[in-house]
Amino acid sequence: MMATSEERIKILQMIEDGKISAADGAKLLAAISENAKTRSRSAAFQKSRDSRYMRVRVTDTASGKTKVSVNLPLGLVDAGLNIASNFMPDMSPDAATEISAAISEGLTGKIVDVMDEEDGEHIEIFIE
């Protein structure tokens, strides 16, 4: 994405009017173009991040049947982790931090794989 025509015209007019030097005008044009590229990349990253999901699956180890299957858009993960912590008091704050860090780093695939022998559950968390 380039600087808008209007922005470029204003900079060129400032050069023509002698308000700024040609070198300063070139720097301004480069800065505007770079800022537009950064905004474009940021928007693309946000769009790709929003279209990704965190999937949580809890399976009963005795029967092999899925007890819980949740697909959560990554944009809602922080809220989901806060809600989950209310229902799972023994969930460590580090676990939520690690999950958030994995998402921020752009990791994909299985990020958690826990066998809970006491409750007979297999817990898996994926980022897709």
C-alpha positions as CSV (number, residue, x, y, z in Angstrom):
1,M,0.0,0.0,0.0
2,M,1.5,3.3,-1.0
3,A,1.0,6.8,0.4
4,T,-2.2,8.3,-0.9
5,S,-2.0,10.6,-3.9
6,E,-3.2,13.5,-1.6
7,E,-0.4,12.9,0.9
8,R,2.2,12.8,-1.9
9,I,0.8,16.0,-3.5
10,K,1.0,17.8,-0.2
11,I,4.6,16.8,0.2
12,L,5.5,17.8,-3.4
13,Q,3.7,21.1,-2.9
14,M,5.8,21.8,0.3
15,I,8.9,21.1,-1.8
16,E,7.8,23.4,-4.6
17,D,6.9,26.2,-2.1
18,G,10.4,25.9,-0.5
19,K,9.0,24.9,2.9
20,I,11.1,21.7,2.9
21,S,14.1,20.5,0.8
22,A,13.8,17.8,-1.9
23,A,15.8,15.5,0.4
24,D,13.4,16.0,3.3
25,G,10.5,15.5,0.9
26,A,12.0,12.2,-0.2
27,K,12.4,11.1,3.4
28,L,8.8,12.0,4.1
29,L,7.6,10.1,1.1
30,A,9.6,7.0,2.1
31,A,8.3,7.3,5.7
32,I,4.7,7.5,4.6
33,S,5.2,4.5,2.3
34,E,6.9,2.5,5.0
35,N,4.1,3.3,7.5
36,A,1.5,2.2,5.0
37,K,3.3,-1.1,4.4
38,T,3.6,-1.7,8.2
39,R,-0.1,-1.0,8.6
40,S,-0.9,-3.4,5.8
41,R,1.3,-6.2,7.3
42,S,-0.2,-5.6,10.7
43,A,-3.7,-5.9,9.3
44,A,-2.8,-9.1,7.4
45,F,-1.3,-10.6,10.6
46,Q,-4.4,-9.7,12.6
47,K,-6.6,-11.1,9.9
48,S,-4.7,-14.4,9.8
49,R,-4.6,-14.5,13.6
50,D,-8.3,-13.9,13.8
51,S,-9.0,-16.7,11.3
52,R,-7.1,-19.2,13.4
53,Y,-8.6,-21.3,16.2
54,M,-7.6,-22.9,19.5
55,R,-9.1,-26.4,19.7
56,V,-9.5,-28.1,23.1
57,R,-10.3,-31.8,23.2
58,V,-10.9,-33.9,26.4
59,T,-11.2,-37.6,25.8
60,D,-12.3,-40.3,28.3
61,T,-9.3,-42.6,28.4
62,A,-11.5,-45.7,29.4
63,S,-14.0,-45.4,26.6
64,G,-12.0,-43.3,24.1
65,K,-15.1,-41.0,23.6
66,T,-14.7,-37.3,23.4
67,K,-16.1,-35.6,26.5
68,V,-15.4,-32.0,25.5
69,S,-14.6,-30.5,22.1
70,V,-14.3,-26.7,21.9
71,N,-13.1,-24.6,19.0
72,L,-12.3,-21.0,20.0
73,P,-11.2,-18.2,17.7
74,L,-7.8,-17.0,18.8
75,G,-9.2,-13.5,19.3
76,L,-11.3,-14.9,22.2
77,V,-8.6,-17.1,23.8
78,D,-7.7,-14.7,26.6
79,A,-11.3,-14.4,27.7
80,G,-11.7,-18.2,27.4
81,L,-8.6,-18.8,29.6
82,N,-10.0,-16.4,32.2
83,I,-13.3,-18.2,32.3
84,A,-11.6,-21.6,32.4
85,S,-9.5,-20.6,35.4
86,N,-12.7,-20.0,37.4
87,F,-13.8,-23.6,36.8
88,M,-10.3,-25.1,37.1
89,P,-8.8,-23.7,40.3
90,D,-5.8,-26.0,40.0
91,M,-4.9,-24.6,36.6
92,S,-1.6,-22.8,37.1
93,P,-1.3,-19.2,35.9
94,D,1.8,-20.3,34.1
95,A,-0.3,-22.6,31.9
96,A,-2.4,-19.7,30.7
97,T,0.7,-17.6,30.1
98,E,2.4,-20.4,28.2
99,I,-0.7,-20.8,25.9
100,S,-0.9,-17.1,25.3
101,A,2.8,-17.0,24.5
102,A,2.5,-19.9,22.0
103,I,-0.3,-18.0,20.3
104,S,1.7,-14.8,20.1
105,E,4.7,-16.6,18.7
106,G,2.5,-18.0,15.9
107,L,2.9,-21.6,16.9
108,T,0.6,-24.2,15.3
109,G,-0.2,-27.8,16.1
110,K,-0.6,-29.5,19.4
111,I,0.7,-27.3,22.3
112,V,-0.7,-29.3,25.3
113,D,-1.0,-33.0,25.7
114,V,-1.8,-34.2,29.2
115,M,-3.0,-37.6,30.5
116,D,-4.9,-37.1,33.8
117,E,-4.8,-40.7,35.2
118,E,-6.8,-39.7,38.3
119,D,-9.8,-38.5,36.3
120,G,-9.2,-40.8,33.4
121,E,-9.0,-38.0,30.9
122,H,-6.7,-37.1,28.0
123,I,-6.5,-33.3,27.4
124,E,-5.2,-31.9,24.2
125,I,-5.0,-28.3,23.0
126,F,-4.2,-27.4,19.4
127,I,-3.7,-24.1,17.6
128,E,-4.8,-24.3,14.0
